[in-house]
């Protein structure tokens, strides 16, 4: 699910800011960006977030700021600067090219200037880092829960539409065998074949068809899947993967009914149900 969370924590003269942003993804994928001084804590951060987030791509950005700016100072490496100037002079002598270096050029030369800050022991910031991450996670989860409530309402409405179609299929199912019997008799009469309603072969054909087109088991399983769907939506636990599985099973049952029930009305109900189910499947991909 999409969301954003921000958290801050302080330790001594240092302030940590953690920002988490998530987008939809079927599996969990963490992209963690820590300051170099805190790189050793990447495993801890990854574990902490994975315990709260089960799906989605989460980008993690942590920044570190020294609040006591008076303890930072600019260091000038004079020896290295002289080496740059000497190298430029030798290059001029060797090639004749004008390679004079201005003072401003030295500011762009790697290593000549650097900012030296107060020595930092990473272990001193472990607790503050955890606190900032937890605060950001709380904000992220809050935003996701708000989105989740809207998704759940939409899914419930579509489940009710599917349940109504299933009820109409259940009502129409007993008539499928009778319709087949009537159509078979009509075709035999049109072909000029005498029809004896007591003929064992005719009765056996009708019985075999009735057995093949019996969809009572599929309807029972659909009812069970719909109840489980509502149960997972009511649960506080991550339900994205179970709901994705139930979508697959519902689709399987709809396909079976469509192939077994030789009835136009039932076929149209199946098409409508699969349309609603596909919309539900898209929404389920956004659920933790």
C-alpha positions as CSV (number, residue, x, y, z in Angstrom):
1,X,0.0,0.0,0.0
2,X,1.1,3.5,-0.6
3,X,2.0,5.8,2.3
4,X,4.6,8.1,3.8
5,X,6.0,8.5,7.3
6,X,8.5,10.8,8.9
7,X,10.2,10.5,12.3
8,X,12.9,12.3,14.2
9,X,15.1,11.5,17.2
10,X,18.1,13.2,18.9
11,X,21.1,11.9,20.7
12,X,23.6,14.4,22.1
13,X,24.4,16.9,19.5
14,X,23.0,14.8,16.7
15,X,19.6,14.7,15.1
16,X,18.4,11.8,13.0
17,X,15.5,12.1,10.5
18,X,13.9,9.0,9.0
19,X,11.6,9.2,6.0
20,X,9.7,6.1,4.7
21,X,7.7,6.1,1.5
22,X,5.9,3.0,0.2
23,X,4.4,2.0,-3.2
24,X,2.4,-1.1,-4.1
25,X,4.3,-4.3,-4.8
26,X,3.3,-7.9,-4.5
27,X,6.4,-8.8,-2.3
28,X,8.3,-6.7,0.2
29,X,11.2,-4.7,-1.3
30,X,13.3,-2.4,0.9
31,X,15.6,0.3,-0.4
32,X,17.6,1.7,2.5
33,X,19.8,4.8,2.3
34,X,21.8,5.5,5.5
35,X,24.6,8.0,6.2
36,X,28.0,6.4,5.9
37,X,28.6,6.6,9.6
38,X,25.4,4.5,10.3
39,X,25.9,2.0,7.5
40,X,26.6,-0.8,10.0
41,X,22.9,-0.6,11.2
42,X,21.4,-1.4,7.8
43,X,20.6,-4.9,8.9
44,X,18.8,-3.6,12.1
45,X,16.8,-1.1,10.1
46,X,15.8,-3.8,7.5
47,X,14.6,-6.2,10.2
48,X,12.7,-3.5,12.1
49,X,10.7,-2.5,9.0
50,X,10.1,-6.0,7.7
51,X,8.5,-6.8,11.1
52,X,5.8,-4.2,10.4
53,X,5.5,-4.2,6.6
54,X,4.8,-7.4,4.7
55,X,4.3,-6.1,1.1
56,X,5.3,-3.2,-1.0
57,X,8.4,-1.3,-2.0
58,X,9.6,0.9,0.9
59,X,12.2,3.5,0.3
60,X,14.1,4.4,3.6
61,X,16.1,7.6,3.8
62,X,17.9,8.6,7.0
63,X,19.7,11.9,7.4
64,X,22.1,12.8,10.2
65,X,22.7,16.4,11.3
66,X,25.1,17.9,13.8
67,X,23.3,20.5,15.9
68,X,26.4,21.9,17.4
69,X,27.8,23.6,14.3
70,X,30.6,25.3,16.3
71,X,32.4,22.0,16.5
72,X,32.8,21.7,12.8
73,X,35.8,23.3,11.0
74,X,37.3,23.5,7.6
75,X,40.6,21.7,7.1
76,X,43.1,22.7,4.4
77,X,45.6,20.2,3.2
78,X,48.5,22.5,2.2
79,X,50.9,19.8,1.2
80,X,48.3,18.3,-1.2
81,X,47.5,21.7,-2.7
82,X,51.3,22.2,-3.4
83,X,51.3,18.9,-5.2
84,X,48.5,20.0,-7.5
85,X,50.3,23.3,-8.2
86,X,53.6,21.5,-8.9
87,X,51.9,19.0,-11.1
88,X,50.4,21.8,-13.2
89,X,53.8,23.5,-13.5
90,X,55.5,20.3,-14.7
91,X,52.7,19.7,-17.2
92,X,53.2,23.3,-18.6
93,X,57.0,22.7,-18.9
94,X,56.4,19.3,-20.6
95,X,53.7,20.3,-23.1
96,X,53.8,24.0,-23.4
97,X,50.1,24.2,-22.5
98,X,49.0,26.9,-20.1
99,X,47.9,25.0,-17.1
100,X,48.1,27.6,-14.4
101,X,45.9,26.9,-11.3
102,X,44.0,29.6,-9.6
103,X,43.1,29.5,-5.9
104,X,39.5,28.9,-6.8
105,X,40.5,25.8,-8.7
106,X,41.9,24.2,-5.6
107,X,38.4,24.3,-3.9
108,X,37.3,21.8,-6.6
109,X,40.4,19.6,-6.2
110,X,39.6,16.4,-4.3
111,X,41.0,16.2,-0.8
112,X,42.4,19.7,-0.6
113,X,39.5,21.0,1.6
114,X,37.4,18.9,3.9
115,X,35.0,19.5,6.8
116,X,36.1,17.9,10.1
117,X,33.3,17.2,12.5
118,X,33.2,16.0,16.1
119,X,34.1,12.4,16.4
120,X,31.0,10.2,16.3
121,X,30.6,6.8,17.8
122,X,27.8,5.1,15.8
123,X,26.7,3.0,18.8
124,X,25.7,6.2,20.6
125,X,23.0,6.7,17.9
126,X,21.6,3.2,17.7
127,X,18.7,4.0,20.0
128,X,17.9,7.3,18.3
129,X,17.9,5.6,14.9
130,X,15.5,3.0,16.2
131,X,13.2,5.7,17.6
132,X,13.2,7.7,14.4
133,X,12.4,4.6,12.3
134,X,9.6,3.6,14.7
135,X,8.0,7.1,14.6
136,X,8.2,7.0,10.8
137,X,6.6,3.6,10.7
138,X,3.8,4.7,12.9
139,X,3.0,7.6,10.5
140,X,3.3,5.3,7.5
141,X,1.0,2.7,9.0
142,X,-1.6,5.3,9.9
143,X,-1.7,6.5,6.3
144,X,-1.9,2.9,5.0
145,X,-4.8,2.1,7.4
146,X,-6.8,5.1,6.1
147,X,-6.3,3.9,2.6
148,X,-7.1,0.3,3.7
149,X,-10.5,1.3,5.1
150,X,-11.5,2.7,1.7
151,X,-10.2,-0.4,-0.1
152,X,-12.1,-2.7,2.2
153,X,-15.3,-0.8,1.7
154,X,-14.9,-1.1,-2.1
155,X,-14.1,-4.8,-1.9
156,X,-17.1,-5.5,0.3
157,X,-19.4,-3.9,-2.1
158,X,-18.0,-6.0,-5.0
159,X,-18.3,-9.1,-2.8
160,X,-22.0,-8.4,-2.2
161,X,-22.5,-8.0,-6.0
162,X,-20.8,-11.4,-6.5
163,X,-22.9,-13.0,-3.8
164,X,-26.1,-11.7,-5.5
165,X,-25.0,-13.3,-8.8
166,X,-24.2,-16.5,-7.1
167,X,-27.7,-16.6,-5.6
168,X,-29.2,-16.2,-9.0
169,X,-26.9,-19.0,-10.3
170,X,-28.0,-21.2,-7.5
171,X,-31.7,-20.5,-8.3
172,X,-31.1,-21.2,-12.0
173,X,-29.0,-24.4,-11.6
174,X,-31.9,-26.9,-11.1
175,X,-33.5,-25.8,-14.4
176,X,-30.4,-26.5,-16.5
177,X,-31.2,-30.3,-16.6
178,X,-34.8,-29.7,-17.6
179,X,-33.7,-27.2,-20.3
180,X,-31.3,-29.8,-21.7
181,X,-34.0,-32.5,-21.7
182,X,-36.4,-30.2,-23.6
183,X,-33.8,-29.1,-26.2
184,X,-32.7,-32.7,-26.7
185,X,-36.3,-33.8,-27.3
186,X,-36.8,-30.9,-29.8
187,X,-33.6,-31.8,-31.7
188,X,-34.7,-35.4,-32.0
189,X,-38.1,-34.4,-33.2
190,X,-36.6,-32.0,-35.8
191,X,-34.4,-34.8,-37.0
192,X,-37.5,-37.0,-37.5
193,X,-36.4,-39.5,-34.8
194,X,-39.3,-41.0,-32.8
195,X,-39.1,-39.9,-29.2
196,X,-40.0,-42.2,-26.4
197,X,-39.7,-40.4,-23.1
198,X,-39.4,-43.8,-21.4
199,X,-36.5,-44.9,-23.5
200,X,-33.7,-46.0,-21.2
201,X,-31.1,-44.5,-23.6
202,X,-32.7,-41.1,-23.5
203,X,-33.1,-41.2,-19.8
204,X,-29.5,-42.3,-19.3
205,X,-28.3,-39.4,-21.5
206,X,-30.3,-36.9,-19.5
207,X,-29.0,-38.4,-16.2
208,X,-25.4,-38.2,-17.4
209,X,-25.8,-34.6,-18.4
210,X,-27.5,-33.7,-15.1
211,X,-24.5,-35.2,-13.3
212,X,-22.0,-33.4,-15.4
213,X,-23.7,-30.0,-15.1
214,X,-24.2,-30.3,-11.3
215,X,-22.6,-27.2,-9.8
216,X,-23.7,-27.5,-6.2
217,X,-20.2,-28.3,-5.0
218,X,-18.7,-25.3,-6.7
219,X,-21.4,-23.0,-5.3
220,X,-20.8,-24.4,-1.8
221,X,-17.0,-23.6,-2.1
222,X,-17.8,-20.1,-3.5
223,X,-19.9,-19.5,-0.4
224,X,-17.1,-20.6,1.8
225,X,-14.5,-18.4,0.0
226,X,-16.7,-15.4,0.3
227,X,-17.1,-15.9,4.0
228,X,-13.3,-16.3,4.4
229,X,-12.9,-13.1,2.4
230,X,-15.0,-11.1,4.8
231,X,-13.2,-12.7,7.8
232,X,-9.8,-11.6,6.5
233,X,-11.1,-8.1,5.8
234,X,-12.2,-7.9,9.4
235,X,-8.9,-9.2,10.7
236,X,-6.1,-6.9,12.0
237,X,-3.4,-9.2,10.6
238,X,-1.8,-8.8,7.2
239,X,-4.2,-10.4,4.7
240,X,-2.9,-9.5,1.2
241,X,-1.5,-12.9,0.3
242,X,-4.5,-15.0,1.7
243,X,-6.9,-12.7,-0.2
244,X,-4.9,-13.1,-3.4
245,X,-5.1,-16.8,-3.0
246,X,-8.9,-16.6,-2.5
247,X,-9.2,-14.6,-5.7
248,X,-7.5,-17.4,-7.5
249,X,-9.8,-20.0,-6.0
250,X,-12.9,-18.0,-6.8
251,X,-11.8,-17.6,-10.4
252,X,-11.2,-21.4,-10.6
253,X,-14.8,-22.1,-9.4
254,X,-16.3,-19.6,-11.8
255,X,-14.4,-21.2,-14.7
256,X,-15.7,-24.6,-13.6
257,X,-19.3,-23.5,-13.4
258,X,-19.0,-21.8,-16.8
259,X,-17.8,-25.0,-18.4
260,X,-20.3,-27.2,-16.7
261,X,-23.5,-25.2,-16.8
262,X,-24.8,-25.1,-20.3
263,X,-27.0,-22.1,-19.8
264,X,-26.9,-18.6,-21.2
265,X,-28.2,-16.9,-18.0
266,X,-25.6,-18.7,-15.9
267,X,-22.9,-17.8,-18.4
268,X,-23.8,-14.1,-18.2
269,X,-23.7,-14.2,-14.4
270,X,-20.2,-15.8,-14.5
271,X,-19.0,-13.1,-16.9
272,X,-20.2,-10.4,-14.5
273,X,-18.7,-12.2,-11.5
274,X,-15.3,-12.5,-13.2
275,X,-15.4,-8.8,-14.0
276,X,-16.0,-7.9,-10.4
277,X,-13.4,-10.4,-9.2
278,X,-10.7,-8.9,-11.5
279,X,-11.4,-5.5,-9.9
280,X,-11.1,-7.1,-6.5
281,X,-7.8,-8.8,-7.4
282,X,-6.4,-5.4,-8.5
283,X,-7.3,-3.9,-5.1
284,X,-6.0,-6.9,-3.2
285,X,-2.5,-6.2,-4.6
286,X,-2.6,-3.0,-2.6
287,X,-3.3,-4.7,0.7
288,X,-0.6,-5.7,3.3
